[in-house]
């Protein structure tokens, strides 16, 4: 299992947009991104994402841990 650096939501959003996810809407502090039929919700709070949340976002995006880190 890869040890991830502490990441802010803006860094995760940047990677998602690089791989083709499009911002669709926002509800409260959660932004929803879509690519094909895959939807990913990113909580946008003023703090680092929790490791479990980050891992879930990476898994849903279809990227490997290594690919995700290389895109940062």
Helices and strands as residue ranges (DSSP letters): H 9-18, E 22-27, E 30-35, E 38-43, H 51-61, H 65-71
